Amino acid sequence: DFALIDCAPNVGLLTFNALRAASEVIVPLETSFFAIHGVQKLLETIALLTERIGHELGVRVLPTLYDGRTRYARRTLGRIRELFGDLCYDTVIRMNVKLREAAAAGLPICVYAPSAHGTADYAALAVEVEATGSSARVAVVRGDEPDSTREVTVRYRHPSAADVGIAGDFNGWVPDKGVRSLVEQDSGSRVWTKILVLPPGRYEYRYVVDGEWREDPDNPEAVAAPGGGPSSVLVVR
């Protein structure tokens, strides 16, 4: 019923081919702020794949290496759920030394240590994956009624950039996912127009300018982003 492709922790040719073959990608995300920052590169690759070859990928985020005894881990998990919303699995893989021992022994955790926390966590994940199946792809625009959404336009001007995308908690931080984009020339600069359809609420976002994540220079409202650098704040009334 399900074919799982286990990829190395880098975005190389094999990983790219795996993404091309798959219909959905599960991103294991360690519950640390640096890991949140690093996963943005993978999301950028997924967005590029979708744009260049027209292959749509569902994205789900799986929090891992979670130590619920520490305030830091609990705060970080809350931040992950806030950033990725419905794209984040309910299941959390807790930190468990038996998982590492099982990997070293070359055995599945359910065989190596049937009563371990790792066994229970991955069993819960299996149930969640089976329950959601191919319908796990979450709509970018929230709100079922047409009257509940607003069309919001933002613009980014740059004299020499080749590509500009926008990512935020409204699209799982996947650049330009679910966003209409227009590019125009104005007074020697290129202007990227991003058209978002959003229900009223408060959103965090950043631009991806030639692969670099940046805040909106025309928006003074910003908050500290995980992994460094500010995120701009958009309020839809």
Secondary structure by P-SEA (a helix, b strand, c coil): cbbbbbbcccccaaaaaaaaaccbbbbbccccaaaaaaaaaaaaaaaaaaaaccbbbbbbbbbcccccccaaaaaaaaaaaaacccccccccccccaaaaaaaaacccccccccccaaaaaaaaaaaaaaaaccccccccccccccccbbbbbbbbbbccccbbbbbcccccccccccbbbbbbbcccbbbbbbbbbbcbbbbbbccccccccccccccccccccccbbbbbbbbcc
